[in-house]
Amino acid sequence: MGIRFFIGPMSKNIVDSIIEFQTESKNKVGLIPSRRQVDYKGGYSNNWTTKGLSNYAKDLIIMRDHSGPGQGQNPDDGYESLKHDCKHFNYIHIDPWKKYPSFSEGSKWTLDMIQFCFLKNPKIKFEIGTEEAIRRFEPEELQTLLNYLDANLSQEAFSQIEYLVIQSGTSLSSNQNTGSFDLKRLKKMVAVAKENNLRSKEHNGDYISEELIKLKMNSGLDSINIAPEFGLIETDTYLSRIRKRSDLFNKFWRICYNSKKWIKWVDKSFDPIHEKESLVRICGHYVFSEAEFLDEIKSKLPGIDQLIKNNVKQKLISLHKNINP
């Protein structure tokens, strides 16, 4: 059956929860670190480096999410990051489409990045394509991309492509999935994957019902990515403990506000001063590893890690139970 859910390693608690869940159940769960979460120089998730996360979660399948240019903390072409991904991860999502949305440029960058990685590590496997929020693909374009790669890669390198990103209407904003699900589009996209013996995977599976996830998988979708939703589970667990502690709540808000990580997720009408809890819920997972948060908030909440892990594992149990009744 393969891995059905790939989860963003938003924090150490979430990674620990996945490790424990996989140990306690028969279900495998993949990790999808973005370059901002975990990269060769570190990231906001537990300050892990690429190598550090790999060593810590050695029993988990790890797929670099959104490798490539314009996806890190600072502008670059992504190749230095890829060197480390090839050494330490199992899969790499090849994704130049944010910086190069034109089909010809994005296809050429996809080809070049796969060739680079394959020379570094012939065993590394790939996911290609991107999510709808970055660049909308049509089913015919996916097939054209695959034909281009098949014609220009060695047979050995092309055979390392295992996942194809499909799109059926997902987009994230302010703890909501703002996409509009299109079942016909899903089936057409999945058909392209199946015709090419690839596994279909959709991004941005956050904040949708488990019934919809089940419908998608019953319609042929192999796997789905979920990331910010798990960060929100941890944030909400903190909020449930400090909501009546105005001192701690205001410190949490101030740390989030000063981080400015919330800005990209809200529109111009958002009022960060009068919508404090909304800001924290959008932004909380970005600051879990900051010294100020650890010293001024987490240290005042004994037992919080176990509570968080229990809540995260309950979500993992529910997701798998729903698709494997």
C-alpha positions in Angstrom: 0.0 0.0 0.0 2.9 2.4 0.7 2.9 5.5 2.8 -0.4 7.3 2.7 0.5 10.4 4.8 3.6 12.6 4.6 3.7 15.0 7.6 5.7 18.2 8.0 8.2 18.0 10.8 7.0 21.2 12.3 8.6 20.5 15.7 10.5 17.9 17.7 7.2 16.9 19.4 5.6 16.1 16.0 8.6 14.1 14.9 8.7 12.2 18.2 4.9 11.5 17.9 5.4 10.1 14.4 8.3 7.9 15.6 6.2 6.6 18.4 3.1 6.1 16.2 5.1 4.2 13.6 6.6 2.0 16.4 3.2 1.3 18.0 1.3 0.7 14.8 1.8 -1.1 11.4 1.5 2.2 9.5 4.5 4.0 8.0 4.5 7.8 8.0 6.8 10.0 5.9 8.4 13.3 6.8 8.4 16.2 4.4 10.8 18.9 5.7 10.7 22.1 3.7 14.0 24.1 3.4 12.7 26.7 5.9 12.0 24.0 8.5 15.2 22.0 8.1 18.2 22.7 5.8 21.9 22.1 5.7 22.5 25.2 7.9 19.5 24.6 10.2 15.9 25.8 10.3 13.0 26.7 12.6 12.1 23.1 13.4 14.2 22.2 16.5 17.2 24.0 14.8 17.8 20.7 12.9 20.2 20.5 10.0 19.5 18.1 7.2 22.0 15.6 8.7 20.7 16.1 12.2 17.1 15.3 11.3 18.2 12.3 9.3 20.2 11.0 12.3 17.4 11.7 14.7 14.6 10.1 12.6 16.6 7.3 11.1 13.7 4.9 11.1 11.4 7.3 9.1 11.2 7.9 5.4 12.3 11.5 4.7 11.4 13.4 1.6 12.8 16.9 1.0 9.7 19.0 0.3 10.1 21.8 -2.3 13.8 21.6 -3.1 15.3 24.1 -5.4 15.7 27.8 -6.1 13.8 30.4 -4.0 12.7 27.8 -1.4 15.2 28.5 1.4 15.5 31.1 4.0 17.7 33.2 1.6 17.7 33.5 -2.2 19.9 30.8 -3.8 19.7 28.2 -6.6 19.2 25.4 -4.2 22.1 23.3 -5.3 24.1 23.4 -2.0 21.0 22.2 -0.2 20.6 19.4 -2.7 24.1 18.1 -2.0 23.1 17.4 1.6 19.7 16.1 0.7 21.3 13.5 -1.6 23.4 12.3 1.3 20.8 12.1 4.0 17.3 11.9 2.7 15.4 9.1 0.9 13.4 11.2 -1.6 13.7 14.7 -3.0 10.8 16.7 -4.3 12.3 18.5 -7.3 10.5 21.9 -7.4 11.9 24.8 -9.4 8.5 26.1 -10.3 8.2 28.9 -7.7 11.1 30.8 -9.4 10.6 29.3 -12.9 6.9 29.0 -13.6 7.2 28.9 -17.3 6.9 25.3 -18.6 10.1 25.3 -20.6 12.3 26.8 -17.9 10.7 24.7 -15.1 11.1 21.5 -17.1 14.8 22.2 -17.9 15.5 23.0 -14.2 13.7 19.8 -13.2 15.9 17.8 -15.6 19.1 19.5 -14.5 18.3 19.0 -10.8 17.5 15.3 -11.2 20.7 14.8 -13.2 22.7 16.6 -10.5 21.2 14.5 -7.7 21.5 11.2 -9.5 25.2 11.7 -10.0 25.6 12.5 -6.3 23.5 9.4 -5.3 22.1 6.9 -7.8 19.8 5.5 -5.1 18.0 8.8 -4.4 14.4 8.8 -5.5 12.3 11.7 -6.7 8.9 13.5 -6.7 8.2 15.9 -9.5 5.6 18.6 -10.2 4.3 21.1 -7.7 1.3 22.2 -5.8 -1.5 24.4 -7.3 -0.7 27.4 -5.1 2.8 27.6 -6.7 1.9 26.7 -10.3 -1.3 25.2 -11.7 -0.7 22.2 -13.9 -3.0 20.6 -16.4 -3.0 16.8 -16.8 -1.6 17.1 -20.3 1.3 19.3 -19.0 2.2 16.6 -16.5 2.4 14.0 -19.3 4.5 16.4 -21.4 6.9 16.9 -18.5 7.2 13.2 -18.0 7.8 12.7 -21.8 10.5 15.4 -21.7 12.3 13.8 -18.7 12.0 10.3 -20.2 13.6 11.5 -23.4 16.5 13.4 -21.8 17.4 11.4 -18.7 19.1 8.1 -18.6 16.8 5.2 -18.1 18.4 4.6 -14.7 17.8 8.2 -13.6 14.2 8.3 -15.0 13.3 5.1 -13.1 14.2 6.9 -9.8 11.1 9.2 -10.2 8.5 7.6 -8.0 6.0 10.3 -7.0 4.0 12.7 -9.2 2.4 15.8 -7.6 -1.3 16.0 -8.7 -3.7 18.8 -8.2 -7.4 18.7 -7.4 -8.0 22.2 -5.8 -6.1 22.9 -2.6 -4.7 26.1 -1.2 -3.8 27.3 2.3 -4.5 30.6 4.0 -4.8 31.5 7.7 -5.5 27.9 9.0 -8.0 27.2 6.3 -7.9 25.2 3.1 -9.3 27.8 0.6 -9.2 25.5 -2.4 -12.2 24.2 -4.3 -12.1 20.4 -4.7 -12.6 19.1 -8.3 -13.1 15.3 -8.4 -12.9 15.2 -12.2 -9.6 17.0 -12.1 -8.3 14.6 -9.4 -9.2 11.5 -11.5 -7.6 12.9 -14.6 -4.4 13.7 -12.7 -4.3 10.3 -11.0 -4.7 8.7 -14.3 -1.5 10.3 -15.6 0.4 9.0 -12.6 -1.0 5.4 -13.0 -0.4 5.4 -16.8 3.3 6.1 -16.0 3.6 3.7 -13.1 4.0 6.5 -10.6 2.5 7.1 -7.2 0.1 10.1 -7.0 0.6 12.6 -4.2 -1.3 15.8 -3.4 0.1 18.7 -1.3 -1.8 20.9 1.1 -4.0 18.2 2.6 -4.5 20.4 5.7 -7.8 21.5 7.2 -10.0 19.3 5.1 -12.3 16.6 6.5 -11.1 13.0 6.8 -14.2 12.1 4.7 -12.8 14.1 1.8 -9.3 12.5 2.2 -11.0 9.1 2.1 -12.9 10.1 -1.0 -9.7 11.2 -2.7 -7.9 8.0 -1.8 -10.9 5.9 -2.9 -10.7 7.8 -6.2 -7.1 6.7 -6.7 -4.9 9.2 -4.8 -2.0 7.3 -3.2 -0.6 9.8 -0.7 -1.2 13.3 0.7 0.9 15.9 2.5 -0.2 17.5 5.7 2.0 20.0 7.5 0.6 23.3 9.1 -2.4 21.4 10.6 0.0 19.4 12.8 1.7 22.6 13.9 -1.7 24.0 14.8 -2.5 20.9 16.9 0.6 21.7 19.0 -0.2 25.4 19.2 -3.7 24.7 20.3 -2.4 22.4 23.0 -0.3 25.2 24.4 -3.2 27.6 24.1 -5.5 25.3 26.0 -3.0 25.4 28.9 -2.3 29.2 28.9 -5.6 30.7 27.8 -6.4 31.7 31.4 -2.8 32.9 32.0 -2.8 36.3 30.4 0.8 36.8 31.2 1.9 33.7 29.3 -0.6 34.2 26.5 0.6 37.8 25.9 4.2 36.6 25.9 3.3 33.9 23.3 1.6 36.5 21.2 4.5 39.0 21.4 7.0 36.3 20.4 4.8 35.4 17.4 4.2 39.0 16.5 7.9 39.9 16.6 8.8 36.9 14.4 6.8 38.4 11.5 6.2 34.8 10.3 2.4 35.4 10.2 2.5 38.1 7.6 2.7 35.8 4.6 -0.5 34.0 5.7 -2.9 36.9 6.1 -4.5 39.5 4.0 -4.4 43.3 4.5 -7.6 43.3 6.6 -6.0 41.2 9.3 -5.5 43.1 12.6 -2.7 41.5 14.6 -3.4 43.6 17.7 -7.1 42.8 18.0 -6.8 39.2 16.6 -4.2 38.0 19.0 -5.3 34.4 19.2 -5.6 34.1 15.5 -2.1 35.4 15.0 -0.8 32.8 17.5 -2.6 30.0 15.9 -1.2 31.0 12.5 2.3 31.5 13.6 2.9 29.5 16.8 4.8 26.5 15.3 7.5 28.9 13.9 8.7 29.9 17.4 8.6 26.6 19.3 12.4 26.3 19.2 13.2 29.9 20.0 15.0 30.4 23.4 12.5 33.1 24.5 9.6 30.7 24.0 11.4 27.9 25.8 12.4 30.0 28.7 9.4 32.2 29.2 6.5 29.9 28.2 7.4 26.2 27.9 9.4 26.0 31.1 6.2 27.1 32.9 4.1 24.2 31.6 5.3 20.9 33.1 4.0 17.8 31.2 3.1 19.8 28.1 5.2 17.6 25.7 3.4 14.4 26.6 0.0 16.2 26.2 1.1 17.5 22.7 2.3 14.0 21.6 -1.0 12.4 22.7 -2.9 14.9 20.7 -0.7 14.5 17.6 -0.9 10.7 17.8 -4.7 10.8 18.1 -4.8 12.7 14.8 -2.5 10.1 13.2 -4.6 7.3 14.5 -7.8 8.9 13.2 -6.4 9.5 9.8 -5.2 6.0 9.3 -8.4 4.5 10.8 -10.5 6.5 8.5 -8.9 5.2 5.3 -8.3 1.6 6.7 -11.6 0.9 8.5 
